[in-house]
């Protein structure tokens, strides 16, 4: 714009012969040159230091960061805009600063992590405009780092799901590196095997050292299934159905891992997140990582997912479904699981309370008719309290009447 103005001024001066236009053109040209030099120099001789103390946090925790900007130049820098280019939703660390000669500014930001995920923090962008707003320049400083936001977990001691008849470490035979009461086979002795692993009768018969192989035994297992189909979600950030769903799922994994039961995880979101049933704190950590990475962008509805994955579960399995879906088709699919003597529990997220245009509670009568008493969690609920009792409503009399009529027939 100012270049065009200089051109017009020079042309007018040449056309009229009036010297004032030439002087005005000189002033504009000098202003343009000085503005460019000032803008260029303002981003020179800068040192940016970023201290990020957070690498893994949970939803609701604070992400802490300290940014220090130092001027090593001989001239002051009156207007600098400093911003950390992070992907974290709702996060902003922008600051307009003014630096004296050899001066510095340092500030700390605290921002709550509002949604699970794996995010990139950095680099820091410093931008500046000259006094006339003619030029704008920016530079990036520093590298990037990764922040993992894990789902929030809750203690849910009152939540109960009917466990399968057996108890122990696994519902299927599975090799274990640890000593367990279940010796399944023998193999050649390997360096490092303890004497207690040696099977002496086979050693005597074979004429060489033979070690026992162990498995985890047969027991009931618990599966947590999270519905992350994109068409049934509602709400935003931490107050969304998918965030509540993964938080509840993480809490369930924590509960049953703590009870010594093997827990499996299945979350169908932007991709299939699957962990076979296992025990131990490592299984809990892996579950948190999977749930943190999952996105509610699934294209497979729950009614299609259940038949597809039903081979995972046997009569020793308990399946806990966490969903905001209001479709009755998936309730029909659960009846096939119960007919196979798979224990099924359902936790419904009331989509309407999150601002959704569907009523998840429409499935409650059908669930009761299928012999499943669901738990219901609404937006703003205290999750441990909501999971301490099954949902009951006067409307359930309809389902009870229908069940009685079915029995009479």
C-alpha positions as CSV (number, residue, x, y, z in Angstrom):
1,X,0.0,0.0,0.0
2,X,2.7,2.5,1.0
3,X,4.7,1.5,-2.2
4,X,1.7,2.4,-4.3
5,X,1.4,5.7,-2.4
6,X,5.0,6.5,-3.2
7,X,4.4,5.7,-6.9
8,X,1.4,8.0,-7.0
9,X,3.3,10.8,-5.3
10,X,6.2,10.6,-7.7
11,X,3.9,10.4,-10.7
12,X,1.9,13.5,-9.4
13,X,5.1,15.4,-8.8
14,X,6.4,14.7,-12.3
15,X,3.1,15.6,-13.9
16,X,2.7,18.9,-11.9
17,X,6.3,19.9,-11.3
18,X,5.4,20.7,-7.8
19,X,8.4,19.9,-5.5
20,X,6.3,19.2,-2.4
21,X,5.2,15.8,-3.9
22,X,8.9,14.8,-4.4
23,X,9.7,15.7,-0.8
24,X,6.7,13.7,0.4
25,X,7.8,10.7,-1.7
26,X,11.3,10.9,-0.1
27,X,9.7,10.9,3.4
28,X,7.6,7.9,2.6
29,X,10.5,6.0,1.1
30,X,12.7,6.7,4.2
31,X,9.8,5.7,6.5
32,X,9.4,2.4,4.5
33,X,13.1,1.6,4.8
34,X,13.3,2.4,8.5
35,X,10.2,0.4,9.2
36,X,11.7,-2.6,7.4
37,X,15.0,-2.3,9.2
38,X,13.4,-1.9,12.6
39,X,11.1,-4.8,12.1
40,X,14.0,-7.0,11.0
41,X,16.2,-6.0,13.9
42,X,13.5,-6.5,16.5
43,X,13.6,-10.3,16.0
44,X,17.4,-10.4,16.1
45,X,19.6,-11.0,19.2
46,X,16.7,-12.8,21.0
47,X,17.1,-15.9,23.3
48,X,14.0,-17.9,24.1
49,X,14.0,-20.6,26.8
50,X,11.1,-22.9,27.5
51,X,10.8,-25.1,30.5
52,X,8.1,-27.7,30.3
53,X,7.7,-29.8,33.4
54,X,4.7,-31.8,32.2
55,X,5.1,-34.9,30.0
56,X,2.2,-37.1,31.2
57,X,-0.9,-35.6,32.9
58,X,-4.5,-36.6,33.5
59,X,-7.6,-34.8,32.4
60,X,-8.1,-31.9,34.9
61,X,-4.4,-31.7,35.8
62,X,-2.5,-28.5,35.2
63,X,0.0,-28.2,32.4
64,X,2.8,-26.1,33.6
65,X,5.2,-24.1,31.4
66,X,7.7,-21.3,31.9
67,X,8.9,-19.1,29.0
68,X,11.8,-16.7,29.3
69,X,12.6,-14.1,26.6
70,X,15.9,-12.3,26.7
71,X,17.2,-9.4,24.7
72,X,20.9,-9.5,23.9
73,X,20.7,-6.5,21.6
74,X,21.8,-3.0,22.1
75,X,18.4,-1.5,21.3
76,X,15.1,-2.0,23.1
77,X,12.3,-4.2,21.7
78,X,9.1,-2.5,22.5
79,X,6.5,-4.8,21.0
80,X,7.0,-8.6,20.8
81,X,4.2,-11.2,20.7
82,X,5.3,-14.5,22.1
83,X,3.1,-17.6,21.8
84,X,3.8,-21.4,22.3
85,X,2.3,-23.2,19.4
86,X,0.7,-26.2,21.2
87,X,-2.1,-28.4,20.0
88,X,-3.6,-28.8,23.4
89,X,-7.3,-27.8,23.2
90,X,-8.1,-24.6,25.2
91,X,-4.4,-23.9,25.9
92,X,-3.0,-20.4,25.3
93,X,0.3,-19.0,26.5
94,X,0.4,-15.9,24.3
95,X,2.0,-12.8,25.8
96,X,2.8,-9.3,24.5
97,X,6.1,-8.2,26.0
98,X,8.4,-5.2,25.9
99,X,12.1,-5.7,26.5
100,X,14.6,-3.0,27.5
101,X,18.2,-3.1,26.3
102,X,19.8,-6.4,27.7
103,X,16.5,-7.0,29.5
104,X,14.4,-10.1,29.9
105,X,10.9,-11.2,30.8
106,X,9.8,-14.5,32.3
107,X,6.4,-15.9,33.1
108,X,4.7,-19.1,34.1
109,X,1.5,-20.5,32.7
110,X,-0.8,-23.0,34.2
111,X,-3.6,-24.5,32.1
112,X,-5.8,-27.5,32.8
113,X,-5.7,-30.4,30.4
114,X,-9.2,-30.6,29.2
115,X,-9.2,-33.6,26.8
116,X,-7.2,-36.8,26.6
117,X,-4.8,-37.3,23.7
118,X,-1.2,-37.1,22.6
119,X,-0.3,-33.5,21.8
120,X,2.7,-31.6,20.5
121,X,4.0,-28.6,22.5
122,X,6.1,-25.9,20.8
123,X,7.8,-24.4,19.0
124,X,7.6,-20.8,20.4
125,X,6.5,-18.2,17.8
126,X,7.8,-14.6,18.3
127,X,6.2,-12.0,16.0
128,X,6.6,-8.3,15.7
129,X,5.2,-5.3,13.7
130,X,6.8,-2.0,13.1
131,X,5.5,1.2,14.6
132,X,3.4,2.0,11.5
133,X,2.0,-1.5,11.0
134,X,3.6,-1.8,7.6
135,X,5.6,-5.0,8.1
136,X,5.0,-8.1,10.2
137,X,7.7,-10.7,10.7
138,X,7.8,-13.9,12.9
139,X,10.3,-16.5,13.8
140,X,10.1,-19.8,15.6
141,X,12.4,-20.7,18.5
142,X,13.1,-23.9,20.3
143,X,12.0,-27.5,19.5
144,X,8.9,-29.5,20.2
145,X,7.9,-31.9,23.0
146,X,5.1,-34.5,23.4
147,X,2.5,-34.3,26.1
148,X,0.3,-37.3,26.8
149,X,-3.0,-36.5,28.5
150,X,-4.4,-39.6,30.1
151,X,-8.1,-40.1,31.1
152,X,-9.1,-39.3,34.6
153,X,-9.8,-42.3,36.8
154,X,-12.2,-42.7,39.8
155,X,-12.5,-45.1,42.7
156,X,-15.8,-47.0,42.1
157,X,-16.1,-49.4,45.0
158,X,-19.8,-49.7,44.8
159,X,-20.0,-50.7,41.1
160,X,-20.8,-54.4,40.8
161,X,-21.0,-56.6,37.7
162,X,-21.9,-60.3,38.0
163,X,-18.6,-62.1,37.8
164,X,-18.3,-65.5,36.1
165,X,-18.2,-68.5,38.3
166,X,-14.4,-69.0,38.2
167,X,-11.8,-66.8,39.8
168,X,-8.1,-66.5,39.2
169,X,-5.9,-65.1,36.5
170,X,-7.3,-65.8,33.1
171,X,-10.3,-67.4,31.3
172,X,-8.0,-69.1,28.7
173,X,-4.8,-71.1,28.9
174,X,-2.0,-68.6,28.5
175,X,1.8,-69.0,28.9
176,X,3.3,-67.3,31.9
177,X,6.9,-66.4,32.7
178,X,6.1,-66.5,36.4
179,X,5.6,-69.5,38.7
180,X,1.9,-70.3,39.1
181,X,0.0,-73.3,40.5
182,X,-0.7,-74.4,36.9
183,X,2.1,-76.5,35.3
184,X,1.0,-77.3,31.8
185,X,4.1,-78.9,30.0
186,X,7.8,-79.3,30.1
187,X,10.6,-78.1,27.9
188,X,14.4,-78.2,27.8
189,X,16.2,-76.4,30.6
190,X,17.3,-72.9,29.7
191,X,20.1,-70.9,31.3
192,X,18.7,-68.9,34.1
193,X,15.9,-71.3,35.1
194,X,15.6,-71.7,38.8
195,X,15.9,-75.1,40.4
196,X,12.2,-75.0,41.4
197,X,11.3,-75.0,37.7
198,X,13.1,-78.3,37.1
199,X,10.7,-81.3,36.6
200,X,12.7,-84.1,38.2
201,X,10.7,-87.1,37.0
202,X,11.0,-86.0,33.3
203,X,14.7,-85.1,33.9
204,X,15.4,-88.7,35.2
205,X,13.5,-90.3,32.3
206,X,15.1,-88.1,29.6
207,X,18.6,-88.0,31.0
208,X,18.8,-84.2,30.8
209,X,17.5,-81.2,32.7
210,X,13.8,-80.4,31.8
211,X,11.9,-77.3,33.1
212,X,8.2,-76.9,33.8
213,X,6.1,-74.6,31.7
214,X,3.4,-72.6,33.5
215,X,0.2,-70.9,32.4
216,X,-2.1,-68.5,34.1
217,X,-4.9,-71.0,34.8
218,X,-8.5,-70.8,34.0
219,X,-10.6,-68.1,35.5
220,X,-13.2,-65.4,34.7
221,X,-12.1,-62.3,32.8
222,X,-13.6,-58.9,32.5
223,X,-13.9,-57.0,29.3
224,X,-14.5,-53.3,28.9
225,X,-16.0,-52.2,25.6
226,X,-16.1,-48.5,24.8
227,X,-18.4,-47.2,22.1
228,X,-16.6,-44.3,20.3
229,X,-18.9,-44.2,17.3
230,X,-18.9,-40.6,16.1
231,X,-22.6,-40.4,15.4
232,X,-23.6,-41.0,19.0
233,X,-21.3,-38.5,20.8
234,X,-22.3,-35.2,22.3
235,X,-20.7,-32.4,24.3
236,X,-17.3,-30.8,24.1
237,X,-13.8,-31.3,25.7
238,X,-14.0,-32.7,29.3
239,X,-17.8,-32.4,29.3
240,X,-18.4,-34.8,26.5
241,X,-19.8,-38.3,26.3
242,X,-16.5,-39.8,24.9
243,X,-14.5,-38.2,27.7
244,X,-16.8,-39.6,30.3
245,X,-16.8,-43.0,28.5
246,X,-13.0,-43.3,28.5
247,X,-12.8,-42.1,32.1
248,X,-15.3,-44.7,33.2
249,X,-13.5,-47.4,31.2
250,X,-10.1,-46.5,32.8
251,X,-11.8,-46.6,36.2
252,X,-13.2,-50.1,35.5
253,X,-9.8,-51.4,34.3
254,X,-8.2,-50.0,37.5
255,X,-10.9,-51.6,39.7
256,X,-10.7,-55.1,38.3
257,X,-6.9,-55.1,37.9
258,X,-6.8,-54.3,41.6
259,X,-9.0,-57.3,42.3
260,X,-6.5,-59.6,40.6
261,X,-8.8,-60.4,37.6
262,X,-7.6,-60.3,34.0
263,X,-9.1,-57.3,32.1
264,X,-9.4,-56.9,28.4
265,X,-10.1,-53.6,26.6
266,X,-11.8,-52.9,23.3
267,X,-12.5,-49.4,22.1
268,X,-13.7,-48.8,18.5
269,X,-12.9,-45.3,17.6
270,X,-10.8,-43.8,14.8
271,X,-9.3,-47.3,14.8
272,X,-9.6,-50.5,16.7
273,X,-7.9,-50.3,20.1
274,X,-7.6,-53.8,21.5
275,X,-5.8,-55.3,24.5
276,X,-6.3,-59.0,25.3
277,X,-7.2,-59.9,28.9
278,X,-4.3,-59.8,31.2
279,X,-3.4,-58.8,34.8
280,X,-0.9,-56.5,36.5
281,X,-0.1,-52.8,36.6
282,X,1.4,-53.0,33.1
283,X,-2.0,-53.9,31.7
284,X,-3.5,-50.8,33.4
285,X,-0.8,-48.6,32.0
286,X,-1.3,-50.0,28.5
287,X,-5.0,-49.4,28.8
288,X,-4.5,-45.8,29.8
289,X,-2.2,-45.3,26.8
290,X,-4.7,-46.8,24.4
291,X,-7.6,-44.8,25.8
292,X,-5.5,-41.6,25.7
293,X,-4.8,-42.2,22.0
294,X,-8.4,-43.1,21.0
295,X,-10.6,-40.6,19.2
296,X,-14.4,-40.6,19.0
297,X,-14.3,-40.8,15.2
298,X,-15.5,-44.4,14.8
299,X,-17.6,-45.5,11.9
300,X,-18.6,-48.9,13.2
301,X,-21.9,-48.7,15.3
302,X,-22.2,-50.7,18.5
303,X,-24.8,-53.1,17.0
304,X,-22.3,-54.1,14.3
305,X,-19.3,-54.2,16.7
306,X,-20.8,-56.7,19.1
307,X,-21.4,-59.5,16.6
308,X,-18.0,-58.9,15.0
309,X,-16.1,-59.2,18.3
310,X,-18.2,-61.8,20.1
311,X,-15.7,-64.6,19.5
312,X,-13.5,-62.8,22.1
313,X,-15.8,-63.8,25.0
314,X,-16.7,-67.1,26.5
315,X,-19.0,-68.3,29.2
316,X,-16.4,-67.3,31.8
317,X,-16.4,-63.7,30.5
318,X,-18.0,-60.5,31.9
319,X,-18.5,-57.7,29.3
320,X,-19.1,-54.1,30.5
321,X,-20.4,-51.9,27.7
322,X,-20.0,-48.1,28.0
323,X,-22.1,-46.3,25.4
324,X,-24.2,-43.1,24.8
325,X,-26.0,-44.9,21.9
326,X,-29.8,-44.6,21.8
327,X,-30.2,-47.3,19.1
328,X,-32.2,-50.3,20.1
329,X,-30.4,-52.6,17.6
330,X,-27.4,-52.9,19.9
331,X,-29.6,-54.0,22.8
332,X,-30.8,-56.9,20.6
333,X,-27.2,-57.8,20.0
334,X,-26.6,-58.1,23.8
335,X,-29.3,-60.7,24.0
336,X,-27.2,-63.1,21.9
337,X,-24.3,-62.6,24.4
338,X,-26.5,-63.4,27.4
339,X,-27.9,-66.5,25.6
340,X,-24.2,-67.6,25.5
341,X,-24.0,-67.2,29.3
342,X,-21.8,-64.2,28.9
343,X,-22.3,-61.7,31.8
344,X,-23.2,-58.3,30.4
345,X,-23.3,-55.0,32.2
346,X,-24.2,-51.7,30.6
347,X,-23.3,-48.1,31.5
348,X,-25.3,-45.6,29.6
349,X,-24.2,-42.0,29.1
350,X,-27.3,-39.8,28.9
351,X,-26.6,-38.1,25.6
352,X,-29.4,-35.5,26.0
353,X,-27.8,-34.1,29.2
354,X,-24.6,-33.4,27.1
355,X,-26.6,-31.5,24.5
356,X,-27.2,-34.4,22.1
357,X,-30.3,-34.6,19.9
358,X,-31.1,-38.2,21.0
359,X,-32.4,-39.8,24.2
360,X,-30.1,-42.6,25.4
361,X,-32.6,-43.5,28.0
362,X,-34.9,-44.9,25.3
363,X,-32.9,-48.1,25.5
364,X,-33.5,-48.6,29.3
365,X,-36.9,-50.5,29.0
366,X,-35.4,-52.8,26.3
367,X,-32.4,-53.5,28.5
368,X,-34.5,-54.4,31.5
369,X,-36.6,-56.7,29.2
370,X,-33.2,-58.4,28.2
371,X,-32.4,-58.9,31.9
372,X,-29.8,-56.1,32.1
373,X,-30.2,-53.4,34.7
374,X,-28.1,-50.5,33.3
375,X,-26.2,-47.8,35.1
376,X,-26.8,-44.2,33.9
377,X,-24.4,-41.4,34.0
378,X,-25.4,-37.8,33.1
379,X,-23.4,-34.7,32.5
380,X,-22.1,-33.3,35.8
381,X,-22.7,-36.5,37.8
382,X,-20.3,-37.7,40.4
383,X,-19.2,-40.8,38.6
384,X,-18.6,-43.0,41.7
385,X,-22.1,-42.1,43.0
386,X,-23.7,-42.7,39.6
387,X,-22.1,-46.1,39.4
388,X,-23.1,-47.1,42.9
389,X,-26.7,-48.1,41.9
390,X,-28.5,-49.2,38.8
391,X,-31.0,-46.9,37.1
392,X,-34.6,-47.1,38.1
393,X,-37.5,-45.1,36.8
394,X,-41.3,-45.2,36.9
395,X,-41.2,-45.7,33.1
396,X,-39.8,-49.2,33.7
397,X,-43.2,-50.4,34.6
398,X,-43.8,-50.6,30.9
399,X,-40.9,-53.0,30.5
400,X,-42.1,-55.1,33.5
401,X,-45.6,-55.4,32.0
402,X,-44.2,-56.4,28.7
403,X,-42.0,-59.0,30.4
404,X,-45.0,-60.5,32.3
405,X,-47.0,-60.6,29.1
406,X,-44.1,-62.4,27.3
407,X,-44.0,-65.0,30.2
408,X,-47.8,-65.6,30.0
409,X,-47.6,-66.2,26.3
